[in-house]
Amino acid sequence: MFSVVISTGAVLAMWTVAGLSALSAARTARTPQGAMGWVVFLMALPMLAIPAYMVFGHHRFKSYRTARRASQELVHRLRPLGSHPASPPDTLGINPAPLEAVAGLPVSGGNCCGLLVDGDAAFDAMFTAMDQAQDYLLVQFYIVRDDGLGRKLRDHMIAAARRGVAVWFMCDRIGSHALPRAYSGTLAKAGVNLVDPATRRGPKHRFQINFRNHRKTVIADGRVGFTGGLNVGDEYLGKDPSYGPWRDTHIRIEGPAVLQLQQVYAEDWHWLTEEPLLELLHWDTPAQDSGIPVLIAATGPGDNTENGSMLFFSAIAAARERVWIASPYFVPDLDVVAALKNAALRGLDVRVVVPEVIDHHAPWLAAFSYFDDLRRAGVRIFRYQKGFMHQKVLLIDNRLSGVGTTNLDNRSFRLNFEAMALIFDQGFSAQTAAMLTADITRSDELLKPLGEQRLMIRLGAPVARLFAPLL
């Protein structure tokens, strides 16, 4: 009898926790779909859902967002951004107003940009800029590994510090959970400024997986900056045979738009440390006479609105001829799905390039549950075959290109801190189109519906999609 009472009490306690968690999810989830998914999951399978909610749920979101906004406001208050004004909006070929609203910044003119295709080209350019820095370096990556490439990055930072350059370095606590303390210790001994793990804000261990800082940034002297899809690990140079050749894209920027990227870095540093960098950095980067307009759109869960999703929705809605998107993960929200379908139904050339190679099974499977609906509307899906494709690239007509860190999934849209460089230039768009055309020639177009895929995909895709708000 006593054991029955204990069991009954445990069951009642479990359902109480499940009910309270469901109420919390209904109040704090970023979307109705996410709220409904959590409520159903918690009430249907509480033994599985309660631990999952403790890891994936948004139960600390309100306080986190409040603190994050305080950091944003401090950065903006202390340092008005001196961007060089771009050409009038009607000369850009696209209305920048929605994208500027997402970024909270104006389009900045007078920049020079270069595509960096794959790891060797990107890291050669970043290491060259680091070696040429005279005053300071700002370095940030989501993943840093203590391998060959990671040690090269470490050595370039140490060399800069030894010649008198001020160096700041941060990486995401979750993405770089395997980075040994000795790595940071070596940097600290060389005088590199680091985030103190004992006092840093944000997630404290790898099981607190929301609110990741997914940005990848290198800035030298406030004059040259880099962002894109590449992290720091040997696999990003194509040295992991399980992935094969690694296909990725970074961008090099010179000009006033670097100040926008720098402002984002200063905000991230202040959030983690409460130490303002602003007065230690340069804010007078000159515009180039023949430069092009660029906007850095940084998004994250501290935003007032769904800025990650709105960025893609706004860009797709502005298209007149084509929408080409390359993303390693394809688990978008319903708004972006609707925008893609609408673009295709308007007769535009809409293409989505995703990898055939798997690195994370859940989003890879979930993507198949979207493809039939999109293909019926006229969206063409291409699966990249020559290794793993990790780039995050957007092309709208011949007027707008985007290169950055944002994946086409709900996690990037709502739970990660991301950054995209948006370039309003026909010449740069032509380069982006040529790059993506080459990728498409290395891809197979998806023609088989879900019902004709192999059993694992037919059964797994609908189940994986149930977790779309978390992927």
C-alpha positions in Angstrom: 0.0 0.0 0.0 2.8 2.4 0.9 4.5 1.8 -2.5 1.2 2.6 -4.3 0.9 5.9 -2.3 4.5 6.9 -3.2 3.9 6.0 -6.9 0.6 8.0 -7.0 2.4 11.0 -5.4 5.2 10.8 -7.9 2.7 10.7 -10.8 0.8 13.7 -9.4 4.0 15.6 -8.9 5.0 14.8 -12.5 1.7 16.0 -13.9 1.9 19.1 -11.7 5.4 19.9 -13.1 4.2 19.2 -16.6 1.2 21.5 -16.2 3.3 24.3 -14.8 5.8 23.9 -17.6 3.0 24.0 -20.2 1.8 27.2 -18.7 5.3 28.6 -18.8 5.7 27.5 -22.4 2.4 29.1 -23.4 3.5 32.4 -21.9 7.1 32.5 -23.1 7.4 30.7 -26.4 8.3 33.0 -29.3 5.6 31.6 -31.7 2.2 30.0 -31.4 3.5 26.9 -33.1 6.3 26.7 -30.5 3.9 27.2 -27.6 1.4 24.5 -29.0 4.3 22.1 -29.6 5.5 22.4 -26.1 2.1 22.1 -24.5 1.1 19.0 -26.4 4.5 17.4 -25.8 4.5 18.2 -22.1 0.9 16.9 -21.5 1.2 13.8 -23.8 4.7 12.6 -22.8 5.6 14.3 -19.5 8.4 11.9 -18.6 10.3 12.8 -21.8 9.1 16.4 -22.2 9.9 17.7 -18.8 13.7 17.1 -19.0 13.6 18.3 -22.6 11.9 21.5 -21.6 14.5 22.1 -18.9 17.1 22.1 -21.6 15.4 23.5 -24.6 12.6 25.6 -23.1 12.5 29.4 -22.8 11.9 29.6 -19.1 14.7 32.1 -18.6 14.0 34.1 -21.7 12.4 37.2 -20.2 15.3 38.1 -17.8 17.8 37.2 -20.4 16.2 39.5 -23.0 16.0 42.3 -20.5 19.7 42.2 -19.7 20.6 41.8 -23.3 18.6 44.9 -24.3 20.3 46.8 -21.5 23.7 46.0 -23.1 22.4 47.1 -26.6 21.1 50.4 -25.2 24.4 51.1 -23.4 26.4 50.5 -26.6 24.2 52.7 -28.7 24.1 55.5 -26.1 27.9 55.6 -25.6 28.9 55.5 -29.2 26.7 56.9 -32.0 27.6 55.0 -35.1 29.3 57.2 -37.7 28.2 55.4 -40.8 28.8 57.0 -44.1 25.3 57.5 -45.7 24.6 55.3 -48.7 23.0 56.3 -52.0 19.4 57.4 -51.9 17.1 54.3 -51.4 15.6 54.6 -54.9 19.1 54.0 -56.4 19.7 50.8 -54.5 17.2 48.9 -56.6 15.5 47.6 -53.5 13.7 49.3 -50.7 16.1 49.0 -47.7 13.6 50.2 -45.1 12.5 46.8 -43.8 16.1 45.5 -43.6 17.3 48.7 -41.9 14.5 48.3 -39.4 15.7 44.7 -38.7 19.3 45.8 -38.3 18.5 49.0 -36.3 21.1 50.7 -38.5 21.2 52.5 -41.8 22.8 51.2 -45.0 26.4 52.4 -45.1 28.0 53.5 -48.3 31.6 53.5 -49.4 32.6 49.9 -48.8 34.7 47.3 -50.6 33.7 43.6 -50.3 35.2 40.4 -51.4 33.8 36.8 -51.4 36.0 34.2 -49.7 35.1 30.8 -51.0 36.0 27.9 -48.7 38.3 27.7 -45.7 41.8 28.1 -47.2 41.0 31.4 -48.9 39.0 32.7 -45.9 41.6 31.9 -43.2 44.5 33.1 -45.4 42.7 36.5 -45.7 41.8 36.6 -42.0 45.4 35.7 -40.8 46.8 38.3 -43.2 44.6 41.0 -41.7 45.5 39.9 -38.2 49.2 40.1 -39.0 48.8 43.5 -40.5 46.8 45.0 -37.5 48.6 47.9 -35.8 46.3 48.8 -33.0 43.8 46.1 -32.1 42.1 42.9 -33.1 38.6 41.7 -32.3 38.1 37.9 -32.7 34.9 35.9 -32.2 33.9 32.4 -33.3 31.1 30.1 -32.3 33.3 27.0 -32.5 37.0 27.0 -31.8 38.9 23.7 -31.6 42.3 23.0 -30.2 43.5 21.4 -33.4 45.8 22.5 -36.3 43.6 25.4 -37.4 42.7 26.4 -33.8 46.4 26.6 -32.9 47.1 28.7 -35.9 44.5 31.2 -34.8 45.9 31.2 -31.3 49.4 31.8 -32.6 48.4 34.7 -34.8 46.6 36.3 -31.8 49.7 35.8 -29.6 52.0 37.2 -32.3 49.8 40.3 -32.5 49.7 40.8 -28.8 53.5 40.5 -28.5 54.0 43.3 -31.0 51.8 45.6 -29.0 48.4 45.1 -30.6 45.5 44.9 -28.2 43.6 41.6 -28.8 40.1 40.7 -27.6 38.9 37.1 -28.0 35.6 35.4 -27.3 34.0 32.1 -28.3 30.6 30.6 -27.5 30.5 28.5 -24.3 28.3 25.9 -25.9 29.9 25.7 -29.4 33.4 25.6 -27.9 32.6 23.4 -24.9 35.5 21.1 -25.8 38.1 23.8 -26.0 40.6 23.0 -23.1 41.4 25.6 -20.5 45.1 25.4 -21.5 44.1 27.1 -24.8 42.7 30.1 -23.0 45.5 30.0 -20.5 48.1 30.4 -23.2 46.3 33.3 -24.7 45.9 35.0 -21.3 49.7 34.6 -20.5 50.4 36.4 -23.8 48.2 39.3 -22.8 45.1 38.5 -24.9 41.9 39.9 -23.4 39.5 37.0 -22.6 36.1 36.6 -21.0 36.3 35.4 -17.4 34.4 32.1 -17.3 33.6 32.6 -13.6 31.7 35.9 -14.1 30.5 35.7 -17.7 26.8 36.0 -18.4 24.8 33.6 -20.6 24.7 29.8 -20.6 27.1 28.1 -18.1 27.3 24.6 -19.5 26.5 22.8 -22.7 23.1 21.6 -21.6 21.8 25.2 -21.6 21.7 25.3 -25.3 19.5 28.3 -26.0 20.9 31.8 -26.6 24.0 30.6 -28.4 26.2 33.3 -29.9 26.6 31.9 -33.4 28.5 34.9 -34.9 31.9 34.6 -36.5 33.8 37.9 -36.6 37.3 39.1 -37.1 38.0 42.9 -37.1 41.4 44.6 -37.5 41.8 48.2 -36.5 38.2 49.0 -37.3 39.1 49.1 -41.0 38.8 45.5 -42.2 36.2 43.0 -41.0 35.2 39.4 -41.8 32.0 37.4 -41.2 30.5 34.3 -42.7 29.9 30.6 -42.1 33.4 29.3 -41.1 34.3 28.3 -37.6 37.8 27.3 -36.4 38.4 23.6 -36.8 40.3 21.3 -39.2 37.0 20.1 -40.6 36.3 23.6 -42.0 39.4 23.1 -44.2 38.0 19.8 -45.5 40.3 17.6 -43.4 37.5 15.4 -41.9 36.9 12.5 -44.2 33.4 11.9 -42.8 32.3 15.2 -44.3 34.6 15.4 -47.3 35.4 18.7 -48.9 33.9 21.5 -46.8 31.9 24.1 -48.8 31.6 27.4 -47.0 31.6 31.2 -47.7 33.0 34.1 -45.8 33.1 37.8 -46.7 35.8 40.5 -46.3 34.6 44.1 -45.8 36.6 47.3 -45.8 34.9 50.6 -45.1 32.3 52.2 -42.7 30.2 49.0 -42.6 33.1 47.5 -40.5 32.0 49.9 -37.8 28.6 48.3 -37.7 30.2 44.9 -37.3 32.4 46.4 -34.6 29.4 47.8 -32.8 27.9 44.3 -32.7 31.1 42.9 -31.2 31.2 45.6 -28.6 27.7 44.8 -27.6 28.5 41.1 -27.3 31.6 41.8 -25.2 29.7 44.1 -22.9 26.9 41.6 -22.4 29.4 38.9 -21.3 31.7 41.1 -19.2 30.0 44.5 -18.5 33.2 46.0 -19.8 32.6 48.7 -22.6 35.2 48.5 -25.4 33.9 51.6 -27.2 36.4 54.2 -26.1 39.3 51.8 -27.0 38.3 51.4 -30.6 38.5 53.5 -33.8 35.3 54.9 -35.2 36.6 57.0 -38.1 36.9 54.5 -40.9 36.8 56.4 -44.2 34.5 55.7 -47.0 35.9 54.7 -50.4 34.9 56.8 -53.4 34.0 53.8 -55.5 32.6 51.8 -52.6 29.3 50.0 -52.4 26.4 50.0 -49.9 26.5 47.4 -47.1 24.3 46.8 -44.1 25.2 44.5 -41.1 22.0 43.0 -39.8 22.6 41.4 -36.4 19.7 39.5 -34.9 19.0 37.5 -31.8 16.6 36.6 -29.0 17.0 40.0 -27.4 15.1 41.7 -30.4 11.7 43.2 -29.9 10.4 41.4 -32.9 11.2 38.2 -34.9 14.1 39.9 -36.7 15.8 36.8 -38.0 12.7 35.6 -39.8 11.8 39.1 -40.8 15.2 39.6 -42.5 14.6 36.7 -44.9 10.9 37.5 -45.3 11.6 41.1 -46.3 14.4 40.1 -48.7 12.2 37.4 -50.4 9.2 39.8 -50.6 11.3 42.4 -52.4 12.5 40.0 -55.2 11.4 40.6 -58.8 13.3 37.9 -60.7 15.0 35.4 -58.5 15.5 34.1 -54.9 18.5 31.8 -54.4 19.3 30.6 -50.9 22.1 28.2 -49.7 21.8 26.9 -46.2 23.0 23.8 -44.4 19.8 23.5 -42.5 16.3 24.1 -43.8 13.7 24.2 -41.0 12.1 27.6 -41.6 9.0 29.1 -39.9 5.7 29.3 -41.7 6.2 33.0 -42.7 9.4 32.3 -44.7 7.8 29.2 -46.2 4.9 31.3 -47.4 7.3 34.0 -48.7 9.2 31.4 -50.8 6.0 29.9 -52.1 4.6 33.3 -53.0 7.8 34.2 -54.8 7.6 31.0 -56.9 3.9 31.5 -57.6 4.8 35.0 -58.9 6.9 33.3 -61.5 10.3 34.0 -59.9 13.3 31.7 -60.1 13.3 30.3 -56.6 16.1 27.9 -55.6 17.2 26.4 -52.3 20.5 24.6 -52.0 21.0 22.3 -49.1 23.6 19.6 -48.3 23.2 15.9 -49.1 25.8 15.0 -46.4 24.4 14.8 -42.8 26.0 16.5 -39.8 22.9 16.8 -37.6 20.2 14.2 -38.3 17.2 16.0 -36.9 17.2 19.1 -39.0 18.4 17.1 -42.0 15.3 14.8 -41.7 12.9 17.6 -40.9 13.8 19.5 -44.1 12.2 16.7 -46.2 8.9 17.4 -44.6 8.9 20.9 -46.3 10.1 20.1 -49.7 6.9 18.6 -51.3 4.8 21.7 -50.4 7.5 24.0 -51.8 8.0 22.1 -54.9 4.3 22.1 -55.7 4.5 25.9 -55.6 7.5 25.9 -58.0 10.4 26.2 -55.6 13.4 24.1 -56.9 15.4 22.2 -54.3 19.0 21.2 -54.9 21.1 18.8 -52.8 24.8 19.6 -52.8 26.8 16.4 -53.5 30.5 17.3 -53.3 31.0 17.1 -49.5 29.3 19.1 -46.8 27.9 22.5 -47.6 27.8 24.9 -44.6 27.5 28.3 -46.3 24.7 30.8 -45.4 24.1 32.8 -48.6 21.2 34.8 -50.0 20.8 36.3 -53.5 17.9 38.5 -54.5 17.7 39.3 -58.3 21.0 41.0 -59.2 20.5 43.7 -56.5 21.1 42.2 -53.1 23.4 39.5 -51.7 23.7 38.3 -48.1 26.6 36.4 -46.5 26.7 35.6 -42.8 25.9 33.2 -40.1 22.1 32.8 -40.2 20.8 29.4 -41.1 17.3 29.0 -42.5 15.9 27.5 -39.4 14.0 28.5 -36.3 17.1 28.3 -34.0 18.9 30.9 -36.1 15.7 33.0 -36.4 14.8 33.1 -32.7 17.3 31.4 -30.4 20.8 32.3 -31.7 22.7 35.6 -32.0 23.5 35.9 -35.7 24.9 38.4 -38.2 24.4 38.9 -41.9 26.3 41.2 -44.2 23.8 42.6 -46.8 25.4 44.0 -50.0 23.4 46.2 -52.3 25.5 46.0 -55.5 25.0 44.4 -59.0 28.7 43.6 -59.4 28.9 41.7 -56.1 25.5 40.0 -56.8 27.0 38.8 -60.1 29.9 37.2 -58.2 27.5 35.6 -55.8 25.4 34.3 -58.6 28.4 32.8 -60.3 29.5 31.1 -57.0 26.0 29.7 -56.4 25.7 28.6 -60.0 28.9 26.5 -59.6 27.4 25.0 -56.4 24.2 24.1 -58.2 26.2 22.3 -60.9 27.6 20.2 -58.1 24.1 19.4 -56.8 21.3 17.1 -57.8 17.8 18.5 -58.0 15.3 16.9 -55.7 12.5 15.4 -57.8 11.2 12.5 -55.7 8.4 13.3 -53.3 8.6 12.3 -49.7 6.5 9.2 -50.3 9.1 7.8 -52.6 12.1 8.4 -50.3 13.7 5.6 -48.4 11.9 4.3 -45.3 14.1 6.2 -42.8 13.2 9.6 -44.4 9.5 8.8 -44.9 9.1 7.9 -41.3 11.6 10.2 -39.8 10.8 13.5 -41.5 7.3 14.1 -40.1 8.5 13.2 -36.6 11.5 15.4 -36.8 9.3 18.3 -38.0 7.4 18.1 -34.7 10.6 19.6 -33.1 10.9 22.3 -35.8 10.6 25.2 -33.2 13.8 23.9 -31.5 15.9 23.0 -34.6 
